[in-house]
Amino acid sequence: MTASKQFSDEYLQYLTVLIAQLDRASIARFADLLLESRENETTTFFMGNGGSASTATHFVMMSPLAAGSLRNHLELLACVIIKPL
């Protein structure tokens, strides 16, 4: 087995353990809140500082709420980037 194959196998096993520990009820509640916000046409803000700003931006732009037939709801998602002084 090559080193890269071994690394890949171990990493995927690690991710499998992490994914199994996710609180699916909390994930569903978060999704419900996003859908509720869209249905009520309220704005949902995602905030980030430093690297987290990139994560917030990515989430807003890659969100299923911003994709495909839901593109007209993009204005309901907002990203706030906090830049240190």
VENZI-V896978 format. One record per backbone hydrogen bond with DSSP energy under -0.5 kcal/mol. CO is the residue of the C=O (numbers start at 1). NH is the residue of the N-H. E is the energy in kcal/mol with one decimal. If there is no record, write none. Layout:
CO,NH,E
CO,NH,E
This chain:
2,6,-2.4
3,7,-2.7
4,8,-2.4
5,9,-2.5
6,10,-2.6
7,11,-2.8
8,12,-2.5
9,13,-2.0
10,14,-2.2
11,15,-2.6
12,16,-2.2
13,17,-1.8
14,18,-2.1
15,19,-3.0
16,20,-1.9
17,21,-0.8
18,21,-0.9
19,22,-1.3
22,24,-1.2
23,27,-1.9
24,28,-2.4
25,29,-2.2
26,30,-2.3
27,31,-2.3
28,32,-2.5
29,33,-2.4
30,34,-2.2
31,35,-2.5
32,36,-2.7
33,37,-2.3
34,38,-2.2
35,39,-2.7
36,40,-2.1
37,42,-2.6
38,41,-1.1
43,45,-0.5
44,78,-2.6
46,80,-2.7
48,82,-3.0
49,52,-1.6
50,53,-1.1
50,54,-0.9
51,55,-1.6
52,56,-2.6
53,57,-2.4
54,58,-2.6
55,59,-2.6
56,60,-2.3
57,61,-2.4
58,62,-2.5
59,63,-1.0
63,66,-2.0
64,67,-0.9
67,70,-2.2
68,71,-1.9
70,73,-2.6
71,74,-1.9
73,76,-2.2
74,77,-2.2
76,44,-3.1
78,46,-2.6
79,81,-0.5
80,48,-1.9
80,82,-0.6
81,83,-0.7
82,50,-0.7
82,84,-0.5
